[in-house]
Amino acid sequence: MSIEQQKLGFTLSDTRISEALKLIQEVGDLEAIRAMMDWDQQTGMPHGAGAVRGDQVATLQGLIHERWTDSRLGQLLQELAPIVQQPEYSDADRGLVRTSLRAYEQATKLPRAFVEELERGLVLAHEAWVKARRDNDFAGYAPVLERMIGYYREMADYYGYKDNRYDALLDIYEPGLTVQQVDELFEPVKEVSTSLLKRIQQSGKTVDTSFLTGEYGKDQQRDLCAVLLNNIGYDFERGWLAISAHPFTLSVGAPFDVRLTTRYDRYMPTSIMAALHEGGHGLYEQGTSPAFVRTPLANGASLGVHESQSRLWENAIGRSAAFWQAQYHHIQEAFPAFRDIDVKTFVRALNNVESSLIRVEADEVTYNLHIVIRYELEKALINGELSVNELPQAWNDKYRSYLGIVPDSDANGVLQDVHWTFGMGYFPTYTLGNVYGAQIYATLRREFPDFDARVAGGDTSFVLNWLRDHLYVHGVTYLPRDLIERVTGEAPNTEYFKKYITEKVNKVYGF
Amino acid sequence: MSIEQQKLGFTLSDTRISEALKLIQEVGDLEAIRAMMDWDQQTGMPHGAGAVRGDQVATLQGLIHERWTDSRLGQLLQELAPIVQQPEYSDADRGLVRTSLRAYEQATKLPRAFVEELERGLVLAHEAWVKARRDNDFAGYAPVLERMIGYYREMADYYGYKDNRYDALLDIYEPGLTVQQVDELFEPVKEVSTSLLKRIQQSGKTVDTSFLTGEYGKDQQRDLCAVLLNNIGYDFERGWLAISAHPFTLSVGAPFDVRLTTRYDRYMPTSIMAALHEGGHGLYEQGTSPAFVRTPLANGASLGVHESQSRLWENAIGRSAAFWQAQYHHIQEAFPAFRDIDVKTFVRALNNVESSLIRVEADEVTYNLHIVIRYELEKALINGELSVNELPQAWNDKYRSYLGIVPDSDANGVLQDVHWTFGMGYFPTYTLGNVYGAQIYATLRREFPDFDARVAGGDTSFVLNWLRDHLYVHGVTYLPRDLIERVTGEAPNTEYFKKYITEKVNKVYGF
């Protein structure tokens, strides 16, 4: 057995590890089943099943909670915690104990009564948000948001933190991440994004994107998505492409069952870029070590690292001239209207930069500004530096200042995202993903000097193989910052994103 | 509250009932989730997920078994067993205690070691059967079947029986059913079926069915199935129509989530008749009382009663001239080739009778002969009156004697059905369904003297409403024979099937 293989395997000869693993695998099965219920719900569950499904989910969640708080599991994990520092244990052992202990602690730190109150609160908050956005009624939503912020603060206090209460929330989605780190990483991103946007706006240059919108058949879009996913190496033997209102990737037992969805729109790139984005998430989880199946290690290292891969395949590769040089004919075959559009015009349109109000429709330059705004606001809310009543005005002020536009309504402003109805601390991982993604992309281009030529020749398998070997296979074994350093040779560094986005803008706009 | 409503509700003021109900509902949730996993597996689960899915199913099954054998639940049910005979309790209470006690006893009567051995055996038996059928190799399958029969005998001994070991197996699928009852019901069915078949064969009359096979588009067939299902009252707000290799109906929380599938074939009626058949099962479960959700009462009373409803909607209604008088234009609109075929010719073709080797493709006359053959053989196998080595010859002899044809191979003979890889005692419920179905259909026609006229006018809602009120709403509250008597006013009686099938043959063949 090679050293690399040893690192990927568990030390089953230690009976504490094998006993813990058995318990962990069973709760892993239940969590996979829970994921399948989500898949089912979002891809076709009858509307009338809502109430009974609620009961079924509650019963299963209760069992999962029971299993994660099992005292025997806790005892085993606490015994193993110091021991796996010893060199004779594998990185996989360490990862297993770390992630399982984290799950055990997350499940035990929150009092049962708080969890139940929170869960009821989340359901009501979601309903209130849907209604408030529909009616453009922030005042109606304000007391609900106020209460949710109270819960998030309380949750932060249960979990604990050193410097900043918001650190405890960041840590839920990105283990180890702190406000200090985010501030350091986001400042340069904010700078480069605002300055590029200003430059584009001042140049008066625009990009024609009109041909991207039209009556493009759903079946053809579906087939096109499947072809592109297949071409980037998504394995349909272990995957499933379906349709849902909001695209997502979901594992029902990674790496053997990793599913994704896309959606259709008159703006044709919606479906294919969503497929490539979710495809990036899918390649990551399909690439985790088979030894990790049924454990918490068979996942992305964090939301930020996960997003780095969806962004890399969607944007760095999926919006590149090289990629479309090989793939564009599929679009032209599916849609005759594109036969009069050359690939350069198509790629340019895919990379159009334009201030807009809606985050999910934003381009690569403005996207991070949408995130920075949300991060700054929720950090201030959690730390009591901003009140809910002041929020809509603060939101609009930041949009004016960073993007040069002001929402025409709260529905298109402060009420646009669902996220605050289920948590705070999540948004920063999106921009973190862009930063990590650019850094990993730069590493890849350094490793493969003929990167563009190979991609333009229709080959992306060398990219997938390298990412599998260096990143995907490890799953959640390493902490996100350690993993980025392992893969790229240095700590997270925004220089790569700055360089990437500046070069792209210069190319598209001819600066 | 009316008397009828009281009968449908549980007596929650008895804390033993409310406590038992809570435990039963939780295991009901887990069983619904188990059903969802089957749905997922048969409608699109990636092939590569097989192994991890096996682990997930095993974990969930273990929990379900744990819950059904919970000693507190057993204690409550045993306390309740005599008490619910008292008149102040409702029929729903009695049904709940009876079905739950049955599930508890079924779960506790089989030793854990036997269940585990059996489960491994079932997996191996299925694999061996697939291989044997593919290779037309009965000899290779014989030792496996021998072992399975050993398991079924052992299972019968654990469950217990009075007169005939096979009674214990019948009871699994049709509570209370005995060999004596089956023999009494099947003899007249065998007689009428063989004599009608002989008469048709001797008449030399044939029916043209050639136009039913051709290149009929899948999408159109799918839409047609959805229209027909909608027209018979299947509720898509609480349902889902999908595609699978073998059509089935499955509840993920009846009556609020009852799904079904169909399949496509060049023989066009395959998809629509399967949809009407599964639709009948679906109407039944969608019609169970909402009060029964999450309990074992939200189901059909037995496999036989369930099949009576699929057969009633598929055959008695779905192959009738009256039904197609109203619905045929949908077929003509979907497939222009049918515009030259009149509805009479179409209905006649749907009712063609012809000896064939394959049970699942059989018409209404020969179908029961396929079942009788299987019933007679498996009863003899279980009781040691026939050996596995003698089985292929016995099979062929019976086909010659009852259907006048002999299988060209064991693959199309004794190896054609999957059933013996998962149990024995199941087949008789199919013919039982035809007998019950004809009796209920006769009751309906007596209740509604203008039955044909209303159906021909496009209305079947009066049928559905009557069946809901008299049959569907009760779910598993009553034992099957009691239920049939309640609904039709008399004990199961084959005269109705004899009359129904004779009239149909006379009409189609002009006798």
Contacts between the chains, C-beta under 8 A, distances in Angstrom:
chain1	res1	chain2	res2	distance
A	25	B	55	7.2
A	26	B	59	5.0
A	29	B	55	5.8
A	29	B	56	4.4
A	29	B	58	8.0
A	29	B	59	3.9
A	29	B	60	7.2
A	30	B	59	6.6
A	30	B	60	7.6
A	32	B	52	7.5
A	32	B	56	5.6
A	33	B	33	6.2
A	33	B	37	6.9
A	33	B	56	5.8
A	33	B	60	6.3
A	36	B	36	7.0
A	36	B	37	6.8
A	36	B	40	5.9
A	37	B	33	6.9
A	37	B	36	6.7
A	39	B	40	7.6
A	40	B	36	5.9
A	40	B	39	7.6
A	40	B	40	6.7
A	40	B	252	7.8
A	44	B	240	5.6
A	44	B	242	7.8
A	45	B	240	7.5
A	45	B	257	7.1
A	46	B	236	7.1
A	46	B	237	6.0
A	46	B	238	5.0
A	46	B	239	5.7
A	46	B	240	5.7
A	46	B	256	7.4
A	46	B	257	5.5
A	46	B	259	7.7
A	47	B	237	5.5
A	48	B	235	7.3
A	48	B	237	4.4
A	48	B	238	3.9
A	48	B	256	5.1
A	48	B	257	7.2
A	49	B	238	6.7
A	49	B	252	7.0
A	49	B	253	6.0
A	49	B	256	4.9
A	49	B	257	3.7
A	51	B	256	6.9
A	52	B	32	7.5
A	52	B	253	3.7
A	52	B	256	4.7
A	52	B	257	6.3
A	52	B	293	5.5
A	52	B	294	6.7
A	53	B	253	6.8
A	53	B	257	7.3
A	55	B	25	7.2
A	55	B	29	5.8
A	55	B	294	6.2
A	56	B	29	4.4
A	56	B	32	5.6
A	56	B	33	5.8
A	56	B	253	6.6
A	58	B	29	8.0
A	59	B	26	5.0
A	59	B	29	3.9
A	59	B	30	6.7
A	60	B	29	7.1
A	60	B	30	7.6
A	60	B	33	6.3
A	63	B	63	6.7
A	235	B	48	7.3
A	236	B	46	7.1
A	237	B	46	6.0
A	237	B	47	5.5
A	237	B	48	4.4
A	238	B	46	5.1
A	238	B	48	3.9
A	238	B	49	6.7
A	239	B	46	5.7
A	240	B	44	5.6
A	240	B	45	7.5
A	240	B	46	5.7
A	242	B	44	7.8
A	252	B	40	7.8
A	252	B	49	7.0
A	253	B	49	5.9
A	253	B	52	3.7
A	253	B	53	6.8
A	253	B	56	6.6
A	256	B	46	7.4
A	256	B	48	5.1
A	256	B	49	4.9
A	256	B	51	6.9
A	256	B	52	4.7
A	257	B	45	7.1
A	257	B	46	5.5
A	257	B	48	7.2
A	257	B	49	3.7
A	257	B	52	6.3
A	257	B	53	7.3
A	259	B	46	7.7
A	293	B	52	5.5
A	294	B	52	6.7
A	294	B	55	6.2
